[in-house]
Amino acid sequence: MGRTFFIETGGGHFDVNEAAMVETRQNFEVRLTTLGRKHAAMGNGYTTKMRDDGLIVIKPKRRVGRGFPLRGLLGLVAGFFVFKALMLASLGDITYNERVAKLQQGGQIQQAGAYLMQIDPTTRFISGFLDPLVD
């Protein structure tokens, strides 16, 4: 083993080797945290490149599409069409159209809702599948 050095401070003795071990432990924790982040990033895929000196470097792929959530928007639109089809299947054509006509008599927001709630080919198609389930 190496020599142990003590530094006298106002509150007692301080072991230099102990200070080095604390610093080493802190560096280890930082390296461990960094490796954890890299490992999580590699879960989304990675690319390998060879540098000019021959060293192979592995880097995580950057996630593309961090902008607008297109998948969420498509799910919302599909859910809206399923809702309209469910209403059409449960109420029937005549009652559904009467309720849409009442909406058309309202203000601008109700008229916009009536426009969106009109029966369209997609709603009628989905309603055909839901008719047996609703009755």
KAPENOR-V128552 format. One line per field, one symbol per residue. ss: DSSP state (@ for helix, = for strand, . for the rest). phi: phi as a letter, one per 40 degrees, with the letter a starting at -180 (. if undefined). psi: psi as a letter, one per 40 degrees, with the letter a starting at -180 (. if undefined). A space follows every 50 residues. Layout:
BEGIN
ss: ???
phi: ???
psi: ???
END
This chain:
BEGIN
ss: .....====..====@@@@@@@@@@@@@@@@@@@@@@@@@@@...===== .....=====.........@@@@@@@@@@@@@@@@@@@@@@.@@@@@@@@ @@@@...@@@@@@@@@@...@@@@@@@@@@@@@@.
phi: .ccbbbbcbcbhcbcccccccccccccccccccccccccccccchabbbb cccgccbbbcccccgccccccccccccccccccccccccccgcccccccc cccccccccccccccccdcbdcccccccccdcccc
psi: iiihhhhhadeaihhddddddddddddddddddddddddddedeiiihih ideehhhhiiihhifebhgddddddddddddddddddddddidddddddd ddddeaadddddddddeihidddddddddedddd.
END
